[in-house]
């Protein structure tokens, strides 16, 4: 599956400007099955959703549907959504057909007070797309391996993030750990640049295979990075080693 990772600076709390930016980038992609944008790609990681939150019928969802159809590719990333007077850091997975599947960030970042503003999700999402089972998660979820454990036999684990420079070593380590323990391809897409809170982001968007080897080394520059993932190789490795056959059974309450 050919996947495009877009590593970008984000314009603070300005959905229109960010849509215009990503539209230029998406338009440069000649061929991809899946296009991945960062966490809160329309606003940056803000705790001020009150004037910029959108609905699932809002302008950004219409824009995503247009470009998914135009490029015949699924597009995913998270944005601020308001539903029933509650705010969510919601990942949307938009199919070329216009179908949308969603995941609400479960682990809210208490260091920034995210849990005071946004409502936590409870359900994991497994997307079936082009013969792949994809588990999309958001940023801080990366630190909690129990929730991401591959009990569904998914093929691709996907993280979108606003993960800052001071803790980027943890990002690199944990992405590799998730790939190894779940025997799946793992992709992380992070932003770059500075936000209004003077937090710096250095990207390190990357892709790892099912043994933790780099398919795409951590990147620090703005850009579009294309990786082509081979499911057959992954299935052969799983059959050869059988590590997932010995996994623990459990339920998350």
Order of alpha helices (4+ residues) and beta strands (2+ residues): beta-alpha-beta-alpha-beta-beta-beta-alpha-beta-beta-alpha-beta-alpha-beta-beta-beta-beta-beta-beta-alpha
